[in-house]
Amino acid sequence: MSSLSRRRFLSTFALGGLGAALIAGTSATAFTQKPMDAETHKLYATACGGPEATVYHRELLAQAKAQLPKAISNAEIEAAMAALTCPICGCRLAG
């Protein structure tokens, strides 16, 4: 075999294998989305309601407030605190 025919053989083989993998993969999916059952929905809705989450959220607010400049007004502090969200659960920290 010459190098040209070997190259052509390998590229044809690779493209054929890729095509077969794409055809075979169209019916399979890695993830499926399912609606939440009642128990999962309850856990999701109360994720921030537990005492541990409340304490953690207060700690995050205190740390953020400590990092603010001292020369800003109370209204600016309240606006900054209202904009913060929990990095874990995504809910608002203030309010």
C-alpha positions, 0 to 999 in steps of 0.5 A: 500500500502506498501512503496515499491509499493508506491515508485514504483508508484510515480517513474513510474508516474514521469517518465511517466509524464516526457516522455509525456512532452518530447514528447509534447515539441518536436514540440514547441520551445521557440525561433525562428531565423528570418532574419533581415528585411531592417529596422532592418539591417539599425538600426544594421549597424548604432548602433555605428554611432550616436553621443551618441555612438561616445561620449561614445566610446571616454569616454571609450578610455579615461578611458582605457588610464588613467588606463595604466601605464605611463612608456609604449611607444606610440606604446604600448598605440596604440596597447592597444587602438586598441584591445579594444571593446565596451561592449555594441555593440562589435565594435572596439573603436579605428579606 
